Amino acid sequence: MRVTEVPKTQRGYRLANTFVPARPVEPALYLVATPIGNLQDITLRALETLAGADVLACEDTRVTRVLLDRYGIVNRPYAYHEHNADEVGPKLIAALDEGRSVALVSDAGTPLVSDPGYRLGQMAIEAGHRVVPIPGASAPLAGLVGSGLPSDAFLFAGFLPVKEKGRRDRLAELSRIPSTLIFFESPHRIGASLASAVAILGPTRQACIARELTKAFEEFRRGTLEELADYYGGERVVKGEVVFLLAPPEPDDVPGAVEVDVLLRELSATMPTAKAAAEAARLTGLSRKDLYQRLLGMKGSDGQEA
């Protein structure tokens, strides 16, 4: 990566027909949030940072170029993504070592949230450089505030595993956390993920699917897991980015027999009987002793050794 800097006289951004010169950006790594769909959601501080930084790094130069062109920013973006991070990351740190400012953006939303920018942030901190967040759009937060689910405590858990067993194990692990759970999900897998959630969490847990946030076809579909699984199941084609939100368990939400059996089978597939019972007890709040005896009975009826 050979960095060519834009002359300071050309650094700025355009609002309507007005060119706004960018003030000098002090040496640091700037993590700049960008719109998740609607380009008007960019902040003035973000525009000034993107225009004034000595080096601008992004996931996909084609995506970032659309934003830059919209606001008349001539700064050239350089690609930094998971496939070239080992090569480009040290070069960006070298630019910081030379006293230059580096701005990092993802394709959409806040950098470091489920993207390789996390590694660059770590490298910059370890090298003693200042790391400056430039807040803005965030799909998890946009989904949360529009979902109607409790927002006093929440956990963003990234993407669910692709394979069914891993997905069920992850949902079981998170099932008793007293917070709204937020996931990213592929539109092609949302039906399968909802089916897994029904199997592990039961049909009545409240949930929300937030799709195409801030875009023309933005949609919030709310209901029980069973209702959403029925809607998104079968041959329904789902398009666009998806945020999957799950309500926290009710305080008196005791898991049903089917849910407990599913959890015990999933855990015992990878753990000894005693450890599986202990983990199930932690997740459900039920008696470890009772769960152990239940698991022994299940294995006996299946013809398995305990």
Phi, psi and omega in degrees: 000114176257115186273126174248118184276145175283136177304142184301331181291341180260359184277121180172185179219164185243128173244117188057241180252016183251126175271125181250112179297141179272132175289158180302140179256121183295151179302125179177168171264118181256123179260103194256120175285137179237165183302148177265004179178302181274115185295344178285354180277004176290148178265159178296323179296321178296316179300315181295323180291316179297323181283327188263347182293146178291323181228134179240116180249144183210167178291307184227114184299329181293320179293312182294327180299326177300315179294315182298317180295324180300328183246018173064032180267124185265357178304135182273126178276143176245140185286131171221111183212181188298336183276340180236011186301322182294330181272315187276327182307309179300329178291324177291322176294323178298323177296321176295320178300329180277002178087020179261160178265139181234125175253135179240131174231153170263179180297327180199142177084205187266126179301155180081348177270102182058041173211168187288356177301338178305319182294319180294320177300317177299314181298319181295317179296316180297330179275001176085018181266154178285137176244123187241114175281137174247096190293161178178218186299144178211118181298316179302317181288321177298317178297318182298310186289339178265354187281333187083004179270160182306135183241006181287334176213132181211158179229121173271121187244020175066215179270142171288152177303151182286319184279148186303313182297314178298322180295315180294320178299318181293317178296320177296320180298324185264357194298328185259005178294126185279054182214157171291131180262137182235127179234150160273148177211148175288140177299336180282345184246359187297324178297316179294321180294321178294321177297319177297319181295320176299317182295323185268320188258349182093163187282344191261356179298133179287145182207172179210138171251115178255123188231142176055046184301135179070359182264178185299326183251036177305137183216135169242116177247119187244152177161190175284163177301321180296317180297317180290322178296321178295319183292317185266001180279182176068224187263008183298132178267124180249134181238155173088173180288143186234135168245126184252120183240137181239132177293155175291159177293148174291150181304326180257022183279086180277127182298143180283171184299317181297317179298317180295317180298317179299315181298315180297319179296318180297314183290320183288346177291337183235359183227156169298159186304312183296318180291322178297318179295320179295319180292320177297322178297319178297320184283329186254340185082004179276169183292130178297319181298315180295320180292324178297313179295323179295318180292321176300317179295321179296317180292324178295320180289336178274355181078020180262157173281142178277000000 
